[in-house]
Amino acid sequence: MDNIKESKEYKLAKEWEMAVNSFSFNPKRFAAAIPDMHPTLQQSLYRLFKECIIVMADETRYYDDRNRASHEEAKCLMEYLKTNGKHIPLK
């Protein structure tokens, strides 16, 4: 990916990184905000989460004991999605 560090997606990922790097960040509160989003944007958010799972499950990327559990769970989720998942078209 050319110039990823200049992209809006990279900048958002770095902002998110700073937000969750706080003991006061509450994933359940974040998730509770999803129903207030427009349904099409909820679909886009799911698409984002799914791409994150694909990256986290990737065996070629670096992971260690701090993120091994997430990596292993992401691999299980990918296996499930390969078997049972549905294609979600980009609109």
N, C-alpha and C positions, 0 to 999 in steps of 0.2 A: 504494500500500500504506500503510494507515494505521498510524501509530506503529511503523514498521519498526525504529527504533532501540531500542524497548522489547522487541522479540521475541527469543526464544531463538536464532533463526536468525542474526539480526544479531550478537548477542553472540558466537556461535560463530565467525562469519566474522571478527570482529575478533580473537578469540583465535588463529585460524588465521593471520591476517595477521601477528601478532607472532611466531608460531612460524617461519614461512617467511622472515621478515625477519632471518635469521641465517645466516651462512656455514656453520654446522655442520648446518643442516637438510639431510637427504638424502632426496630424493624416492623413490629406489629402496628405501630402508629403509621408508618409509611404505607404498609399494606392496607390499613383501614381507609386510607385516602383514595385508593383505587376505584371504589364504587362511585366516587364523586367525579371521576373522569368521564369524558364522552366515550361511548362504547367503541367507536373506531380507534380512539387513542388507547383504550384498554387493550385492544388487539395489537396495536403497535408496541405497547409495553411488553406484552407476552412475547412478541417476536424478538424484542431486545433480550429478554430473559433467556429465551431459547438459544440465541446466539452466544450468550455468556456461558450457558451450560456446555455448548459445543466446545468452546475454548477451554473451559475448565476440565473437560473430560479428555482433552488431547494428550496422548501419551508422549508426544514429542516436546512438550513444553516443560519448563522446570517447575518442580514442586518439591516441598520438603515436609517435615513432620508438622509444621504449622498449618499447612493447607492440604495435607494428605487426605483427611476425612472428606473435605469438600470435593477433592479430585475423585476419590473413590465413589462418592455418592453421585457425582455428575456422570461418571461412567455408567452407573446403574440406571440413571434417568435416561441416558442416551440409548441404552439397550431397550428399555421399555418403549421409548419413542420410536425406535426403529421397528419394533414389533407392532405397536398399537397406535402410534401417532398418526395424525392427519396432516395433510399439507394445508398450511394457512397462507392463502395468496396475499401478496402485497397489493394493496389497493391504491 
